Amino acid sequence: MISKKDVVIIGAGAAGLMCAIEAGKRGRSVLVIERSEKIGKKILISGGGRCNFTNRSVTFQNFISENPHFCKSALSRFTPQDFITLVEKHGIPYHEKKLGQLFCDTSSTEIIHLLEKECQAAHVEIITSADVLKILKNNCFEIGTNQGNFESQSLVIATGGLSIPKMGATAFGYEMAKQFGLPIVECNPALVPFTWSKKDAETFGSLAGISFPARVRFGNQSFYEDILITHKGLSGPAILQISSYWQHGAPVYVDLLPEKNILETFIKGRNSGLELSVVLAQYLPKRFIQKWWEQMVPEKFSGPCSDKELKEILDRIHSWPIIPSGTEGYDKAEVTSGGVHTTEFSSTTLESKKVKGLFFIGEVMDVTGHLGGYNFQWAWSSGFAAGQFV
Ligand SMILES: Cc1cc2nc3c(=O)[nH]c(=O)nc-3n(C[C@H](O)[C@H](O)[C@H](O)COP(=O)(O)OP(=O)(O)OC[C@H]3O[C@@H](n4cnc5c(N)ncnc54)[C@H](O)[C@@H]3O)c2cc1C
C-alpha cells in the first residue's frame, strides 16, 4: 500500500524538523523519515551537550560557500531573534557564552523537546529507524522504505553532512544530488583539529593540554581565539575555524603575540642580560616557549642579539608557520565543508531549479558556517525558508 503525503522530509535533524514544523503549520501533511532510532542526535551532542543554538550576530560573512550570497535570503527571513523567540516561548533558559554565542543553561535535550512539541502541534508524522531504499520521480516522488512506501508532491533532503559517522551521518544527500544530476562541491571535514607533522609531534606532542590565545591565519582569513595543543596536533576555536579554509599541504601561520609589539621589552631584556626565551615566558606558557625556541630559533641567536636579529625572532613569533600533516577527519569534524552546489537552487525557496518539488536544506548544501552557532542558524533558516514553499 502507498501512503500519500504532501511533503516527505528525509532526515530529522535541525533543518528537517524546522522545515516539517513550518510546512505542518501551513496545513500540509508532512512525514519525516529518520534513519537513526532517535531524532536530532547531533543537536544532543552539540555545544558540549548545551547546544550553541544560534549567534546574536549572523551575516553571510559567517559562512563559506562557492556562492557566498546564497544564504542571505533564508537568513534574513528567519533570523537568530526568531529562534530566540521560539526558545523563550518554550521557557528554555539560555545564556551568552562569548562572541554572541547562545547556549542552553542546562541541556541540549531542551531544544529537542522544543522541536518535538512544535512538530506535534503542527501534526507532523515522524518515523525513526527507517531505511530509504529507493526514490523515484514520476508525476510525484515515490519513496520506498523498510517501513512502507510513500508518495509526495515535495521531497526535502535534510540528511546533513558526513561528520561523526557513528551519529548516523551518511552520504545519502550527495547520492540523491547525483541521482538527480545536481553538481556537488568537493566535501571535506571542517571545524576539525589539525594533526602534527612528524617533526612537530616530536617537539610539541608532550605539551598536550596547553592553551593560549593566538591569531591563526590562512590566506586572507584569520581568527583570534584560543589554540589548544593536543597529543595529535592543534585544536581550540581558532584552529577549528581556520581548518574550514585550510588546503592540504599548505602552511597556516600562527601569531603567538597578536596585537602586541614587544620589541622594546626584548631590547631591554637583552640589555640587562636576560635570556630572550625567559622574556617571552612572561607572555606565553613557559613549557611551550622552551620547545618553540628549540625548534624555531637557530643556534646563532644564542648569544646577545643585534636589534635586527631581535626583529627577526619577533617576525617568527608573529608568523609561526605550521604545515599540519592533515586533520582528525570526519570522526572529529563538527561539520562538512562543500556539499550540494547552490547554483541549481532558488535561494528563496531552496527548491531545485531543475527538479520541481525537490528541496535541499541544512548542512548537506554547500553552506558551511563558522564555529559559534552559525551552522544551526543555517539549518533553522533554510528549513524555515523551504517550509514556506513545500
Ligand atoms: C560534535 C558536534 C557539535 C556541534 N555543535 C554545534 C553547535 O553547538 N552549534 C552549531 O551551530 N552547530 C554545531 N554543530 C554542527 C551542527 O550540528 C550541524 O551543522 C547541524 O546539525 C546540521 O543540521 P542538519 O539538519 O542539516 O543535519 P543533521 O543535524 O546532521 O541531521 C541530519 C539527519 O539526517 C539523518 N539521516 C542521514 N542519512 C539518512 C538517511 N539515509 N535516511 C534517513 N535519515 C538520514 C541523520 O541521522 C540526522 O538525524 C556540531 C556538530 C557536531 C558534530
The ligand as a Gaussian input file, in Angstrom:
#p B3LYP/6-31G(d) Opt

LIG

0 1
 C       30.084000      17.387000      17.982000
 C       29.327000      18.457000      17.231000
 C       28.983000      19.617000      17.904000
 C       28.307000      20.636000      17.203000
 N       27.970000      21.757000      17.893000
 C       27.329000      22.759000      17.231000
 C       26.902000      23.911000      17.928000
 O       26.986000      23.989000      19.157000
 N       26.347000      24.920000      17.196000
 C       26.151000      24.836000      15.840000
 O       25.634000      25.776000      15.234000
 N       26.497000      23.708000      15.171000
 C       27.061000      22.685000      15.831000
 N       27.393000      21.539000      15.162000
 C       27.013000      21.429000      13.739000
 C       25.507000      21.116000      13.656000
 O       25.216000      20.032000      14.492000
 C       25.103000      20.769000      12.216000
 O       25.579000      21.724000      11.312000
 C       23.593000      20.688000      12.134000
 O       23.128000      19.665000      12.977000
 C       23.155000      20.407000      10.697000
 O       21.773000      20.206000      10.687000
 P       21.111000      19.300000       9.549000
 O       19.679000      19.163000       9.940000
 O       21.455000      19.832000       8.228000
 O       21.835000      17.902000       9.677000
 P       21.874000      16.879000      10.898000
 O       21.597000      17.556000      12.190000
 O       23.127000      16.119000      10.749000
 O       20.618000      15.944000      10.616000
 C       20.587000      15.038000       9.557000
 C       19.687000      13.900000       9.934000
 O       19.513000      13.059000       8.809000
 C       19.598000      11.719000       9.223000
 N       19.986000      10.899000       8.069000
 C       21.199000      10.811000       7.471000
 N       21.126000       9.952000       6.446000
 C       19.861000       9.487000       6.399000
 C       19.181000       8.584000       5.549000
 N       19.812000       7.949000       4.566000
 N       17.868000       8.339000       5.782000
 C       17.208000       8.942000       6.795000
 N       17.807000       9.822000       7.629000
 C       19.121000      10.097000       7.432000
 C       20.634000      11.733000      10.329000
 O       20.541000      10.603000      11.171000
 C       20.266000      13.039000      11.029000
 O       19.307000      12.839000      12.034000
 C       28.008000      20.492000      15.824000
 C       28.333000      19.303000      15.184000
 C       28.964000      18.282000      15.881000
 C       29.282000      17.011000      15.145000

